[in-house]
Amino acid sequence: MNYSTFMHGLKQANVTINRKMLSEMAINDPAAFAKLVEVAQKA
């Protein structure tokens, strides 16, 4: 999934998160980041 598709999916799911927090989450909590990816894919 590319970045723009990911962000669009999050927007459709009413998830608001900035790039810095996404980066921190991807580095420090990969399981939570994977859940965000799932949410974006379903939206």
Backbone bond lengths (Angstrom), bond angles and torsions (degrees), N, CA, C in turn:
res aa  C-N    CA-C-N  psi(-1)  N-CA   C-N-CA  omega(-1)  CA-C   N-CA-C  phi
1 M - - - 1.443 - - 1.528 107.73 -
2 N 1.315 115.93 131.76 1.463 118.11 177.74 1.531 110.44 -85.25
3 Y 1.326 115.12 168.54 1.464 121.49 -173.68 1.527 112.37 -60.57
4 S 1.326 117.34 -45.37 1.465 119.58 -175.85 1.526 111.28 -65.79
5 T 1.317 117.45 -37.95 1.469 120.94 176.87 1.526 110.06 -65.97
6 F 1.323 115.85 -41.30 1.455 121.39 178.38 1.529 111.07 -60.98
7 M 1.320 117.13 -48.93 1.459 121.01 -179.33 1.522 111.52 -65.48
8 H 1.332 116.77 -37.99 1.464 120.05 178.03 1.532 110.07 -63.85
9 G 1.314 117.55 -43.11 1.463 121.38 177.52 1.512 112.06 -61.22
10 L 1.326 116.77 -41.61 1.465 119.88 178.10 1.522 110.56 -64.79
11 K 1.321 116.57 -40.38 1.467 119.90 178.71 1.522 110.64 -63.10
12 Q 1.334 116.96 -42.03 1.456 120.98 178.83 1.532 111.42 -63.90
13 A 1.329 116.70 -30.32 1.469 121.74 179.51 1.530 111.94 -89.34
14 N 1.344 116.49 7.40 1.469 122.47 -179.70 1.526 112.95 59.47
15 V 1.338 115.99 39.07 1.462 121.62 174.88 1.524 107.36 -103.88
16 T 1.323 116.06 121.79 1.455 121.02 179.94 1.522 108.51 -111.80
17 I 1.324 115.63 116.11 1.464 120.81 179.20 1.524 107.78 -151.25
18 N 1.326 116.86 139.86 1.458 118.93 -178.03 1.530 111.00 -87.89
19 R 1.325 115.47 169.12 1.467 121.11 -175.98 1.519 112.64 -62.06
20 K 1.323 116.50 -38.65 1.460 119.62 -178.79 1.525 110.60 -63.07
21 M 1.315 117.31 -43.66 1.460 120.16 179.68 1.527 110.93 -68.38
22 L 1.332 117.49 -36.50 1.466 119.84 175.46 1.517 110.52 -60.70
23 S 1.319 116.27 -43.12 1.458 120.94 179.25 1.529 111.01 -63.04
24 E 1.310 116.49 -47.26 1.466 120.71 178.77 1.527 111.05 -59.81
25 M 1.321 116.13 -42.04 1.459 120.62 -179.39 1.526 110.86 -65.75
26 A 1.325 116.97 -42.23 1.460 120.74 -179.64 1.529 111.04 -63.02
27 I 1.329 116.74 -36.54 1.462 120.99 -178.53 1.523 111.84 -79.10
28 N 1.333 116.80 -47.10 1.462 121.33 -170.69 1.521 115.36 -95.60
29 D 1.324 117.65 -20.65 1.465 120.56 -178.02 1.533 109.59 -143.70
30 P 1.335 116.89 72.57 1.469 120.14 -175.70 1.530 113.39 -60.83
31 A 1.331 117.70 -29.56 1.462 120.04 179.60 1.531 110.48 -65.83
32 A 1.312 117.37 -43.21 1.465 121.15 178.50 1.523 110.52 -66.81
33 F 1.325 116.81 -38.17 1.465 120.32 177.88 1.523 110.07 -64.07
34 A 1.330 116.91 -39.27 1.475 120.66 178.01 1.526 110.31 -62.47
35 K 1.327 117.24 -36.25 1.464 120.76 177.13 1.523 110.76 -65.01
36 L 1.321 117.18 -38.80 1.464 120.48 176.87 1.519 110.84 -63.41
37 V 1.330 116.28 -39.38 1.467 120.39 177.93 1.527 109.49 -62.37
38 E 1.332 116.79 -42.39 1.466 120.39 177.79 1.529 110.95 -61.17
39 V 1.321 117.15 -43.58 1.462 121.92 179.53 1.533 109.90 -61.01
40 A 1.324 115.97 -44.17 1.462 121.02 -179.60 1.533 110.79 -64.35
41 Q 1.321 117.35 -39.25 1.459 120.43 -179.23 1.528 111.46 -67.66
42 K 1.327 117.28 -35.94 1.466 120.84 -178.59 1.524 112.57 -74.55
43 A 1.334 116.41 -24.88 1.467 120.27 -175.85 1.510 112.52 -78.94
